[in-house]
Amino acid sequence: MKILCIIQARMGSERLRGKVMREILGKPMITYTLDRTLKSRYIDQVVLATSDKDTETPMVEYLTDHGYNVFRGDENNVLSRYVEAEKAYDGDIIMRITGDCPLIDPVVIDEVITYFLAHNFDYVRVDVPDSFIRGFDVEIFTKSALKRVYEITGEIPGDSPYKEHVTLYMYRHPEEFCVSTFRGSELYNRNYRLCVDTTEDFQLVTRIYEHFGDRFVNGKDVIRFLDEHPEIAGINQNIEQKHV
């Protein structure tokens, strides 16, 4: 059984273009998401899936030159991109992470994998934002669930939110899939944002990395740091999350 993590990212973010290649301590932000995910004990392979547009080329070239796996596919049909990436890298279980989470926690990743494997689920997501901070977002599902969604939504003509948002159909149709949420402990239940969608988000994450430097810290240490520094935690407190 192979666990494949597909991290989706592209240069054309609507609110903060090129964000994944903005540098933190001299390295592109996307490399932090990749490197922290690679610290998982249970993930067998990590691949970044981006679009086939020319605008992605600088990111693709940088990552391939530095030894990361990269797959290019359809820009708008992200579901199709995942299906094709899975075919290329052959995973039995797929984990989905977005590239705008540079503080993704491998400890949480492994806890979610353990929870998923201990039950007969088709799909599990981290309970964001109710008991986890945004930025620790992780989803995991079986290859068969991914294929079923692809077959079902393939009959929908034109653009569809189910094609843009890979797992949307799964968690909106619990009668068709065995779904669950992974809830966090009280420490994870904070009103912070650790995903990067705006300039303020990027400023906050940068301040965190400037404090800890290049050493690895887990999510709990980051939360404790923000608890102790409300002036930093408040940098992006007025940012509203985009809705599907």
C-alpha positions as protocol buffer text, in pm:
chain_id: "A"
residue {
  index: 1
  type: MET
  ca { x: 0 y: 0 z: 0 }
}
residue {
  index: 2
  type: LYS
  ca { x: 146 y: 331 z: -110 }
}
residue {
  index: 3
  type: ILE
  ca { x: 53 y: 666 z: 43 }
}
residue {
  index: 4
  type: LEU
  ca { x: 97 y: 945 z: -209 }
}
residue {
  index: 5
  type: CYS
  ca { x: 76 y: 1310 z: -107 }
}
residue {
  index: 6
  type: ILE
  ca { x: -21 y: 1551 z: -383 }
}
residue {
  index: 7
  type: ILE
  ca { x: 42 y: 1916 z: -301 }
}
residue {
  index: 8
  type: GLN
  ca { x: -139 y: 2155 z: -533 }
}
residue {
  index: 9
  type: ALA
  ca { x: 6 y: 2497 z: -609 }
}
residue {
  index: 10
  type: ARG
  ca { x: 18 y: 2752 z: -887 }
}
residue {
  index: 11
  type: MET
  ca { x: 165 y: 3094 z: -949 }
}
residue {
  index: 12
  type: GLY
  ca { x: -162 y: 3264 z: -1041 }
}
residue {
  index: 13
  type: SER
  ca { x: -325 y: 3301 z: -700 }
}
residue {
  index: 14
  type: GLU
  ca { x: -601 y: 3562 z: -721 }
}
residue {
  index: 15
  type: ARG
  ca { x: -529 y: 3748 z: -396 }
}
residue {
  index: 16
  type: LEU
  ca { x: -149 y: 3722 z: -383 }
}
residue {
  index: 17
  type: ARG
  ca { x: 1 y: 3631 z: -719 }
}
residue {
  index: 18
  type: GLY
  ca { x: 324 y: 3438 z: -716 }
}
residue {
  index: 19
  type: LYS
  ca { x: 292 y: 3376 z: -343 }
}
residue {
  index: 20
  type: VAL
  ca { x: 432 y: 3024 z: -354 }
}
residue {
  index: 21
  type: MET
  ca { x: 765 y: 3156 z: -485 }
}
residue {
  index: 22
  type: ARG
  ca { x: 791 y: 3449 z: -245 }
}
residue {
  index: 23
  type: GLU
  ca { x: 1098 y: 3402 z: -31 }
}
residue {
  index: 24
  type: ILE
  ca { x: 1112 y: 3342 z: 343 }
}
residue {
  index: 25
  type: LEU
  ca { x: 1465 y: 3336 z: 483 }
}
residue {
  index: 26
  type: GLY
  ca { x: 1598 y: 3309 z: 129 }
}
residue {
  index: 27
  type: LYS
  ca { x: 1385 y: 3012 z: 18 }
}
residue {
  index: 28
  type: PRO
  ca { x: 1059 y: 3003 z: -181 }
}
residue {
  index: 29
  type: MET
  ca { x: 757 y: 2953 z: 42 }
}
residue {
  index: 30
  type: ILE
  ca { x: 650 y: 2639 z: -141 }
}
residue {
  index: 31
  type: THR
  ca { x: 966 y: 2458 z: -34 }
}
residue {
  index: 32
  type: TYR
  ca { x: 862 y: 2487 z: 331 }
}
residue {
  index: 33
  type: THR
  ca { x: 533 y: 2313 z: 255 }
}
residue {
  index: 34
  type: LEU
  ca { x: 715 y: 2040 z: 65 }
}
residue {
  index: 35
  type: ASP
  ca { x: 996 y: 1992 z: 316 }
}
residue {
  index: 36
  type: ARG
  ca { x: 765 y: 1977 z: 616 }
}
residue {
  index: 37
  type: THR
  ca { x: 540 y: 1727 z: 440 }
}
residue {
  index: 38
  type: LEU
  ca { x: 844 y: 1514 z: 355 }
}
residue {
  index: 39
  type: LYS
  ca { x: 909 y: 1479 z: 729 }
}
residue {
  index: 40
  type: SER
  ca { x: 601 y: 1254 z: 758 }
}
residue {
  index: 41
  type: ARG
  ca { x: 688 y: 902 z: 871 }
}
residue {
  index: 42
  type: TYR
  ca { x: 407 y: 742 z: 671 }
}
residue {
  index: 43
  type: ILE
  ca { x: 391 y: 924 z: 337 }
}
residue {
  index: 44
  type: ASP
  ca { x: 578 y: 724 z: 72 }
}
residue {
  index: 45
  type: GLN
  ca { x: 603 y: 992 z: -195 }
}
residue {
  index: 46
  type: VAL
  ca { x: 531 y: 1364 z: -232 }
}
residue {
  index: 47
  type: VAL
  ca { x: 458 y: 1536 z: -562 }
}
residue {
  index: 48
  type: LEU
  ca { x: 366 y: 1894 z: -638 }
}
residue {
  index: 49
  type: ALA
  ca { x: 84 y: 1921 z: -894 }
}
residue {
  index: 50
  type: THR
  ca { x: 59 y: 2246 z: -1083 }
}
residue {
  index: 51
  type: SER
  ca { x: -97 y: 2364 z: -1406 }
}
residue {
  index: 52
  type: ASP
  ca { x: 47 y: 2336 z: -1755 }
}
residue {
  index: 53
  type: LYS
  ca { x: 43 y: 2714 z: -1809 }
}
residue {
  index: 54
  type: ASP
  ca { x: 368 y: 2888 z: -1899 }
}
residue {
  index: 55
  type: THR
  ca { x: 340 y: 3106 z: -1589 }
}
residue {
  index: 56
  type: GLU
  ca { x: 421 y: 2801 z: -1375 }
}
residue {
  index: 57
  type: THR
  ca { x: 755 y: 2738 z: -1549 }
}
residue {
  index: 58
  type: PRO
  ca { x: 978 y: 2935 z: -1305 }
}
residue {
  index: 59
  type: MET
  ca { x: 837 y: 2736 z: -1011 }
}
residue {
  index: 60
  type: VAL
  ca { x: 858 y: 2406 z: -1198 }
}
residue {
  index: 61
  type: GLU
  ca { x: 1218 y: 2464 z: -1304 }
}
residue {
  index: 62
  type: TYR
  ca { x: 1325 y: 2568 z: -954 }
}
residue {
  index: 63
  type: LEU
  ca { x: 1165 y: 2266 z: -790 }
}
residue {
  index: 64
  type: THR
  ca { x: 1287 y: 2009 z: -1041 }
}
residue {
  index: 65
  type: ASP
  ca { x: 1637 y: 2156 z: -1020 }
}
residue {
  index: 66
  type: HIS
  ca { x: 1623 y: 2104 z: -642 }
}
residue {
  index: 67
  type: GLY
  ca { x: 1507 y: 1744 z: -662 }
}
residue {
  index: 68
  type: TYR
  ca { x: 1131 y: 1773 z: -598 }
}
residue {
  index: 69
  type: ASN
  ca { x: 872 y: 1573 z: -792 }
}
residue {
  index: 70
  type: VAL
  ca { x: 649 y: 1793 z: -1010 }
}
residue {
  index: 71
  type: PHE
  ca { x: 346 y: 1707 z: -1222 }
}
residue {
  index: 72
  type: ARG
  ca { x: 173 y: 1944 z: -1462 }
}
residue {
  index: 73
  type: GLY
  ca { x: -193 y: 1917 z: -1561 }
}
residue {
  index: 74
  type: ASP
  ca { x: -514 y: 2104 z: -1628 }
}
residue {
  index: 75
  type: GLU
  ca { x: -531 y: 2448 z: -1466 }
}
residue {
  index: 76
  type: ASN
  ca { x: -903 y: 2471 z: -1395 }
}
residue {
  index: 77
  type: ASN
  ca { x: -999 y: 2106 z: -1360 }
}
residue {
  index: 78
  type: VAL
  ca { x: -792 y: 2036 z: -1051 }
}
residue {
  index: 79
  type: LEU
  ca { x: -975 y: 1707 z: -998 }
}
residue {
  index: 80
  type: SER
  ca { x: -846 y: 1589 z: -1335 }
}
residue {
  index: 81
  type: ARG
  ca { x: -497 y: 1707 z: -1236 }
}
residue {
  index: 82
  type: TYR
  ca { x: -511 y: 1488 z: -926 }
}
residue {
  index: 83
  type: VAL
  ca { x: -635 y: 1186 z: -1119 }
}
residue {
  index: 84
  type: GLU
  ca { x: -356 y: 1218 z: -1374 }
}
residue {
  index: 85
  type: ALA
  ca { x: -94 y: 1281 z: -1105 }
}
residue {
  index: 86
  type: GLU
  ca { x: -205 y: 967 z: -925 }
}
residue {
  index: 87
  type: LYS
  ca { x: -173 y: 768 z: -1247 }
}
residue {
  index: 88
  type: ALA
  ca { x: 179 y: 903 z: -1293 }
}
residue {
  index: 89
  type: TYR
  ca { x: 292 y: 829 z: -937 }
}
residue {
  index: 90
  type: ASP
  ca { x: 60 y: 538 z: -850 }
}
residue {
  index: 91
  type: GLY
  ca { x: -81 y: 583 z: -499 }
}
residue {
  index: 92
  type: ASP
  ca { x: -332 y: 361 z: -320 }
}
residue {
  index: 93
  type: ILE
  ca { x: -414 y: 633 z: -69 }
}
residue {
  index: 94
  type: ILE
  ca { x: -398 y: 1000 z: -158 }
}
residue {
  index: 95
  type: MET
  ca { x: -329 y: 1290 z: 75 }
}
residue {
  index: 96
  type: ARG
  ca { x: -419 y: 1640 z: -41 }
}
residue {
  index: 97
  type: ILE
  ca { x: -238 y: 1949 z: 85 }
}
residue {
  index: 98
  type: THR
  ca { x: -236 y: 2298 z: -62 }
}
residue {
  index: 99
  type: GLY
  ca { x: 90 y: 2479 z: -130 }
}
residue {
  index: 100
  type: ASP
  ca { x: -12 y: 2785 z: 71 }
}
residue {
  index: 101
  type: CYS
  ca { x: 42 y: 2605 z: 405 }
}
residue {
  index: 102
  type: PRO
  ca { x: 412 y: 2662 z: 483 }
}
residue {
  index: 103
  type: LEU
  ca { x: 366 y: 2555 z: 846 }
}
residue {
  index: 104
  type: ILE
  ca { x: 188 y: 2230 z: 771 }
}
residue {
  index: 105
  type: ASP
  ca { x: 263 y: 1992 z: 1058 }
}
residue {
  index: 106
  type: PRO
  ca { x: 400 y: 1642 z: 983 }
}
residue {
  index: 107
  type: VAL
  ca { x: 286 y: 1535 z: 1330 }
}
residue {
  index: 108
  type: VAL
  ca { x: -75 y: 1619 z: 1241 }
}
residue {
  index: 109
  type: ILE
  ca { x: -27 y: 1456 z: 900 }
}
residue {
  index: 110
  type: ASP
  ca { x: 78 y: 1129 z: 1061 }
}
residue {
  index: 111
  type: GLU
  ca { x: -202 y: 1141 z: 1317 }
}
residue {
  index: 112
  type: VAL
  ca { x: -455 y: 1182 z: 1036 }
}
residue {
  index: 113
  type: ILE
  ca { x: -303 y: 893 z: 842 }
}
residue {
  index: 114
  type: THR
  ca { x: -315 y: 671 z: 1151 }
}
residue {
  index: 115
  type: TYR
  ca { x: -680 y: 764 z: 1211 }
}
residue {
  index: 116
  type: PHE
  ca { x: -767 y: 698 z: 847 }
}
residue {
  index: 117
  type: LEU
  ca { x: -596 y: 359 z: 837 }
}
residue {
  index: 118
  type: ALA
  ca { x: -756 y: 247 z: 1164 }
}
residue {
  index: 119
  type: HIS
  ca { x: -1105 y: 272 z: 1008 }
}
residue {
  index: 120
  type: ASN
  ca { x: -1266 y: 185 z: 678 }
}
residue {
  index: 121
  type: PHE
  ca { x: -1306 y: 544 z: 560 }
}
residue {
  index: 122
  type: ASP
  ca { x: -1320 y: 669 z: 204 }
}
residue {
  index: 123
  type: TYR
  ca { x: -1235 y: 1024 z: 306 }
}
residue {
  index: 124
  type: VAL
  ca { x: -1113 y: 1212 z: 614 }
}
residue {
  index: 125
  type: ARG
  ca { x: -1038 y: 1581 z: 658 }
}
residue {
  index: 126
  type: VAL
  ca { x: -886 y: 1779 z: 941 }
}
residue {
  index: 127
  type: ASP
  ca { x: -1158 y: 1967 z: 1130 }
}
residue {
  index: 128
  type: VAL
  ca { x: -1074 y: 2318 z: 1006 }
}
residue {
  index: 129
  type: PRO
  ca { x: -1169 y: 2572 z: 1135 }
}
residue {
  index: 130
  type: ASP
  ca { x: -1373 y: 2425 z: 1423 }
}
residue {
  index: 131
  type: SER
  ca { x: -1093 y: 2247 z: 1611 }
}
residue {
  index: 132
  type: PHE
  ca { x: -786 y: 2316 z: 1396 }
}
residue {
  index: 133
  type: ILE
  ca { x: -626 y: 2638 z: 1276 }
}
residue {
  index: 134
  type: ARG
  ca { x: -633 y: 2712 z: 904 }
}
residue {
  index: 135
  type: GLY
  ca { x: -296 y: 2617 z: 766 }
}
residue {
  index: 136
  type: PHE
  ca { x: -297 y: 2267 z: 917 }
}
residue {
  index: 137
  type: ASP
  ca { x: -548 y: 2156 z: 651 }
}
residue {
  index: 138
  type: VAL
  ca { x: -503 y: 1793 z: 547 }
}
residue {
  index: 139
  type: GLU
  ca { x: -734 y: 1563 z: 354 }
}
residue {
  index: 140
  type: ILE
  ca { x: -689 y: 1192 z: 281 }
}
residue {
  index: 141
  type: PHE
  ca { x: -889 y: 958 z: 63 }
}
residue {
  index: 142
  type: THR
  ca { x: -866 y: 632 z: -127 }
}
residue {
  index: 143
  type: LYS
  ca { x: -776 y: 603 z: -493 }
}
residue {
  index: 144
  type: SER
  ca { x: -1114 y: 439 z: -554 }
}
residue {
  index: 145
  type: ALA
  ca { x: -1297 y: 738 z: -399 }
}
residue {
  index: 146
  type: LEU
  ca { x: -1101 y: 976 z: -621 }
}
residue {
  index: 147
  type: LYS
  ca { x: -1189 y: 772 z: -931 }
}
residue {
  index: 148
  type: ARG
  ca { x: -1556 y: 755 z: -836 }
}
residue {
  index: 149
  type: VAL
  ca { x: -1576 y: 1133 z: -797 }
}
residue {
  index: 150
  type: TYR
  ca { x: -1400 y: 1179 z: -1130 }
}
residue {
  index: 151
  type: GLU
  ca { x: -1646 y: 950 z: -1305 }
}
residue {
  index: 152
  type: ILE
  ca { x: -1949 y: 1114 z: -1144 }
}
residue {
  index: 153
  type: THR
  ca { x: -1843 y: 1473 z: -1207 }
}
residue {
  index: 154
  type: GLY
  ca { x: -1725 y: 1393 z: -1558 }
}
residue {
  index: 155
  type: GLU
  ca { x: -2091 y: 1382 z: -1657 }
}
residue {
  index: 156
  type: ILE
  ca { x: -2136 y: 1745 z: -1545 }
}
residue {
  index: 157
  type: PRO
  ca { x: -2096 y: 1972 z: -1850 }
}
residue {
  index: 158
  type: GLY
  ca { x: -1870 y: 2278 z: -1840 }
}
residue {
  index: 159
  type: ASP
  ca { x: -1712 y: 2424 z: -1528 }
}
residue {
  index: 160
  type: SER
  ca { x: -1817 y: 2291 z: -1191 }
}
residue {
  index: 161
  type: PRO
  ca { x: -1697 y: 2356 z: -834 }
}
residue {
  index: 162
  type: TYR
  ca { x: -1658 y: 1979 z: -805 }
}
residue {
  index: 163
  type: LYS
  ca { x: -1388 y: 1993 z: -1073 }
}
residue {
  index: 164
  type: GLU
  ca { x: -1208 y: 2286 z: -914 }
}
residue {
  index: 165
  type: HIS
  ca { x: -1226 y: 2159 z: -556 }
}
residue {
  index: 166
  type: VAL
  ca { x: -1100 y: 1801 z: -552 }
}
residue {
  index: 167
  type: THR
  ca { x: -1280 y: 1668 z: -244 }
}
residue {
  index: 168
  type: LEU
  ca { x: -1590 y: 1887 z: -244 }
}
residue {
  index: 169
  type: TYR
  ca { x: -1814 y: 1616 z: -385 }
}
residue {
  index: 170
  type: MET
  ca { x: -1697 y: 1365 z: -123 }
}
residue {
  index: 171
  type: TYR
  ca { x: -1781 y: 1571 z: 184 }
}
residue {
  index: 172
  type: ARG
  ca { x: -2101 y: 1710 z: 35 }
}
residue {
  index: 173
  type: HIS
  ca { x: -2228 y: 1357 z: -33 }
}
residue {
  index: 174
  type: PRO
  ca { x: -2167 y: 1157 z: 285 }
}
residue {
  index: 175
  type: GLU
  ca { x: -2445 y: 921 z: 181 }
}
residue {
  index: 176
  type: GLU
  ca { x: -2223 y: 803 z: -104 }
}
residue {
  index: 177
  type: PHE
  ca { x: -1890 y: 791 z: 81 }
}
residue {
  index: 178
  type: CYS
  ca { x: -1776 y: 691 z: 427 }
}
residue {
  index: 179
  type: VAL
  ca { x: -1645 y: 1026 z: 551 }
}
residue {
  index: 180
  type: SER
  ca { x: -1513 y: 1155 z: 881 }
}
residue {
  index: 181
  type: THR
  ca { x: -1336 y: 1451 z: 1038 }
}
residue {
  index: 182
  type: PHE
  ca { x: -1023 y: 1446 z: 1250 }
}
residue {
  index: 183
  type: ARG
  ca { x: -1064 y: 1673 z: 1549 }
}
residue {
  index: 184
  type: GLY
  ca { x: -781 y: 1851 z: 1725 }
}
residue {
  index: 185
  type: SER
  ca { x: -706 y: 1890 z: 2092 }
}
residue {
  index: 186
  type: GLU
  ca { x: -785 y: 2213 z: 2277 }
}
residue {
  index: 187
  type: LEU
  ca { x: -441 y: 2356 z: 2194 }
}
residue {
  index: 188
  type: TYR
  ca { x: -513 y: 2351 z: 1823 }
}
residue {
  index: 189
  type: ASN
  ca { x: -845 y: 2531 z: 1867 }
}
residue {
  index: 190
  type: ARG
  ca { x: -736 y: 2891 z: 1813 }
}
residue {
  index: 191
  type: ASN
  ca { x: -862 y: 3173 z: 1596 }
}
residue {
  index: 192
  type: TYR
  ca { x: -534 y: 3204 z: 1403 }
}
residue {
  index: 193
  type: ARG
  ca { x: -454 y: 3183 z: 1031 }
}
residue {
  index: 194
  type: LEU
  ca { x: -142 y: 3000 z: 917 }
}
residue {
  index: 195
  type: CYS
  ca { x: -236 y: 2965 z: 551 }
}
residue {
  index: 196
  type: VAL
  ca { x: -110 y: 3228 z: 307 }
}
residue {
  index: 197
  type: ASP
  ca { x: -369 y: 3397 z: 90 }
}
residue {
  index: 198
  type: THR
  ca { x: -289 y: 3766 z: 141 }
}
residue {
  index: 199
  type: THR
  ca { x: 1 y: 3999 z: 213 }
}
residue {
  index: 200
  type: GLU
  ca { x: -93 y: 3999 z: 582 }
}
residue {
  index: 201
  type: ASP
  ca { x: -85 y: 3620 z: 592 }
}
residue {
  index: 202
  type: PHE
  ca { x: 260 y: 3619 z: 435 }
}
residue {
  index: 203
  type: GLN
  ca { x: 384 y: 3878 z: 684 }
}
residue {
  index: 204
  type: LEU
  ca { x: 263 y: 3665 z: 975 }
}
residue {
  index: 205
  type: VAL
  ca { x: 427 y: 3346 z: 851 }
}
residue {
  index: 206
  type: THR
  ca { x: 749 y: 3535 z: 780 }
}
residue {
  index: 207
  type: ARG
  ca { x: 758 y: 3669 z: 1136 }
}
residue {
  index: 208
  type: ILE
  ca { x: 720 y: 3315 z: 1268 }
}
residue {
  index: 209
  type: TYR
  ca { x: 1008 y: 3186 z: 1057 }
}
residue {
  index: 210
  type: GLU
  ca { x: 1223 y: 3484 z: 1148 }
}
residue {
  index: 211
  type: HIS
  ca { x: 1174 y: 3395 z: 1514 }
}
residue {
  index: 212
  type: PHE
  ca { x: 1249 y: 3023 z: 1488 }
}
residue {
  index: 213
  type: GLY
  ca { x: 1505 y: 3046 z: 1211 }
}
residue {
  index: 214
  type: ASP
  ca { x: 1574 y: 2749 z: 988 }
}
residue {
  index: 215
  type: ARG
  ca { x: 1517 y: 2483 z: 1254 }
}
residue {
  index: 216
  type: PHE
  ca { x: 1209 y: 2263 z: 1244 }
}
residue {
  index: 217
  type: VAL
  ca { x: 933 y: 2336 z: 1494 }
}
residue {
  index: 218
  type: ASN
  ca { x: 604 y: 2153 z: 1519 }
}
residue {
  index: 219
  type: GLY
  ca { x: 260 y: 2308 z: 1510 }
}
residue {
  index: 220
  type: LYS
  ca { x: 217 y: 2314 z: 1884 }
}
residue {
  index: 221
  type: ASP
  ca { x: 532 y: 2524 z: 1926 }
}
residue {
  index: 222
  type: VAL
  ca { x: 403 y: 2768 z: 1664 }
}
residue {
  index: 223
  type: ILE
  ca { x: 71 y: 2801 z: 1845 }
}
residue {
  index: 224
  type: ARG
  ca { x: 243 y: 2862 z: 2178 }
}
residue {
  index: 225
  type: PHE
  ca { x: 456 y: 3130 z: 2014 }
}
residue {
  index: 226
  type: LEU
  ca { x: 144 y: 3305 z: 1879 }
}
residue {
  index: 227
  type: ASP
  ca { x: -24 y: 3276 z: 2220 }
}
residue {
  index: 228
  type: GLU
  ca { x: 275 y: 3457 z: 2370 }
}
residue {
  index: 229
  type: HIS
  ca { x: 286 y: 3721 z: 2093 }
}
residue {
  index: 230
  type: PRO
  ca { x: -68 y: 3844 z: 2024 }
}
residue {
  index: 231
  type: GLU
  ca { x: 69 y: 4142 z: 1832 }
}
residue {
  index: 232
  type: ILE
  ca { x: 203 y: 3897 z: 1572 }
}
residue {
  index: 233
  type: ALA
  ca { x: -100 y: 3668 z: 1579 }
}
residue {
  index: 234
  type: GLY
  ca { x: -316 y: 3973 z: 1510 }
}
residue {
  index: 235
  type: ILE
  ca { x: -141 y: 4072 z: 1186 }
}
residue {
  index: 236
  type: ASN
  ca { x: -396 y: 3888 z: 973 }
}
residue {
  index: 237
  type: GLN
  ca { x: -689 y: 3869 z: 1214 }
}
residue {
  index: 238
  type: ASN
  ca { x: -917 y: 4069 z: 984 }
}
residue {
  index: 239
  type: ILE
  ca { x: -865 y: 3847 z: 679 }
}
residue {
  index: 240
  type: GLU
  ca { x: -1176 y: 3656 z: 573 }
}
residue {
  index: 241
  type: GLN
  ca { x: -1147 y: 3310 z: 427 }
}
residue {
  index: 242
  type: LYS
  ca { x: -1274 y: 3267 z: 73 }
}
residue {
  index: 243
  type: HIS
  ca { x: -1582 y: 3045 z: 52 }
}
residue {
  index: 244
  type: VAL
  ca { x: -1636 y: 2763 z: -194 }
}
